[in-house]
Amino acid sequence: MRGFAKLAWIEIKLYLRQPEAAFFTLFFPLILLFIFGSIYGNEPSPFFNGRGMVDVSTPAYLAMIIGSVGLLSIAIAVAGYREKGVLRRYRATPLRPAAILASEVIVHFLMTLLGGALLIAAARIVYGLRFPGRAVVLLAGFTLGAMSFFAVGFLLASVARTARVAFILGLVLYFPNLFLSGAAIPKETFPQAIRSAGKFIPLTHVVDLLQGLWFGDPIGQHLTEIAVLTGLLVLGVVVSAWTFRWE
Amino acid sequence: MPSPSLAIEARSLVKTYGRLRAVDGVDFSVRAGEIFGVVGPNGAGKTTTIECLEGLRMPDGGELRVLGLDPRRDGRELRERIGVQLQQSALPDDMKVWEALDLFASYYRDPAPWAPLLDRLEIGDKRNARFAKLSGGQKQRLFIALALVNDPELVFLDELTTGLDPHARRAMWDLVRGVRERGKTVFLTTHYMEEAEQLCDRVLVVDHGRVVALDSPANLIRDLAGEVRILFTAEAGFDPAPLRALEGVARVERNGDRVLVAGRGDRLICVVINALDARGIRFRDLRTEQPDLEDVFLALTAEAGLDGGAR
């Protein structure tokens, strides 16, 4: 347990030492917030069904953080560790193999949470963010979305032989997810055809779930999203358990 | 079956990858406190063997005892008591030296203090350096430090000095001798014959997954390529015939004023010099050539039908 805690702590430090990973998780959402916040402000607007732009965008940006950590950070980190032989070296110690993978999940989840907390704090301080939902329910939805996309990240790391391949695969998945889900650009601006196509983009379900929970929807209204994300989680875990290689 | 004086016992060890029998029925045992080396051409099964012993690979057949444990069943308990330096491994680029030691120490029940370890390995001044910034030799020293951080009874070193310059390689040898002097058993693989000859108490020669020879370097050299050559320059009119009659001399060759006496036995040189002296033959520039482990290795692996890649 001591080894596991120490590994998780060092992994956090290593994460923050990589400027690119920290940028996408921690700062990029803030940049978007400030750009669109300065253009549209957060006054209730008929365009957003009587809601403020920042109120609608903040849960969408939470989904964006989940997508970038899952599809890019985890996939690249784990594939890179395997490619370089870091996983081999860890495995040659008494540390349990599951602890090595669990520390990756926990560290990336903490970083996702940190990114989300920074975003919410900035939106609250600068734009008077409103949150009518329930924090516990939102956190549960956030965790489900994160675990689903982390599982996909492990799947990519299992399929990709090198960090470079994982990076390319991750980008190929990330951009459609980012732009068609409403995570980066409000869905309200999309033509109907793209909104329909978006239903086939996994991150759309994270956006819909988190926006719904943000505004206090009963969970019952989001069973579709919960089912899709749970399915993705199970699929990712099963396939990566089957295909994962330590070297 | 387990004996306290044996650190490792392997019997009929087999490991296959698909149709390739990477390790094909290997038997050996390693005594506690010795430096035991495995040499062989690339692909001979050295790394597969060492990784089976470490519990990182599952053998397909045979019996293994490492420190009295079965690596197949007791992998975690075994890794608690052994130190491992892998042939291909790395740490995260941005991990600092002290963080690596601190991290690995936390994996073990009873770690050694790691600060003196860094000093002993002469990387104490690098404790705040990131892994990616270390030179090849410094990385190897760090990996040795990690292999020793749990104060193991048995240390595995897989191609420790590959890629190091000759100076760094010699420094590594001193380190390995130091490890043994602390009462530990060392199991290493190498493809430098000089390294095996300098360092190892006993050497296992493997080829195509099979044992070709197992003995001390000196015995291997004497038994398997035991020819000693004596070369000297003689004055004009030298008659080689009396030397041919000497005990142990196989042949005498003359090339201009240069003479080569080839034969067997530890006493050959005394016999030849005494004979020259007794006959009043003047000679100069005398030197001897002895085969080294490299010659033995090439001879052995050639016998086994190898077609190259030996060095």
Boltz contact constraints between the chains, C-beta under 6 A:
constraints:
  - contact:
      token1: [A, 2]
      token2: [B, 106]
      max_distance: 6.0
  - contact:
      token1: [A, 3]
      token2: [B, 106]
      max_distance: 6.0
  - contact:
      token1: [A, 3]
      token2: [B, 107]
      max_distance: 6.0
  - contact:
      token1: [A, 6]
      token2: [B, 103]
      max_distance: 6.0
  - contact:
      token1: [A, 6]
      token2: [B, 106]
      max_distance: 6.0
  - contact:
      token1: [A, 10]
      token2: [B, 99]
      max_distance: 6.0
  - contact:
      token1: [A, 10]
      token2: [B, 103]
      max_distance: 6.0
  - contact:
      token1: [A, 14]
      token2: [B, 92]
      max_distance: 6.0
  - contact:
      token1: [A, 14]
      token2: [B, 94]
      max_distance: 6.0
  - contact:
      token1: [A, 17]
      token2: [B, 94]
      max_distance: 6.0
  - contact:
      token1: [A, 84]
      token2: [B, 90]
      max_distance: 6.0
  - contact:
      token1: [A, 85]
      token2: [B, 88]
      max_distance: 6.0
  - contact:
      token1: [A, 85]
      token2: [B, 89]
      max_distance: 6.0
  - contact:
      token1: [A, 85]
      token2: [B, 90]
      max_distance: 6.0
  - contact:
      token1: [A, 86]
      token2: [B, 90]
      max_distance: 6.0
  - contact:
      token1: [A, 86]
      token2: [B, 92]
      max_distance: 6.0
  - contact:
      token1: [A, 88]
      token2: [B, 86]
      max_distance: 6.0
  - contact:
      token1: [A, 88]
      token2: [B, 89]
      max_distance: 6.0
  - contact:
      token1: [A, 89]
      token2: [B, 89]
      max_distance: 6.0
  - contact:
      token1: [A, 92]
      token2: [B, 84]
      max_distance: 6.0
  - contact:
      token1: [A, 93]
      token2: [B, 79]
      max_distance: 6.0
  - contact:
      token1: [A, 93]
      token2: [B, 107]
      max_distance: 6.0
  - contact:
      token1: [A, 94]
      token2: [B, 76]
      max_distance: 6.0
  - contact:
      token1: [A, 94]
      token2: [B, 79]
      max_distance: 6.0
  - contact:
      token1: [A, 94]
      token2: [B, 80]
      max_distance: 6.0
  - contact:
      token1: [A, 94]
      token2: [B, 107]
      max_distance: 6.0
  - contact:
      token1: [A, 95]
      token2: [B, 107]
      max_distance: 6.0
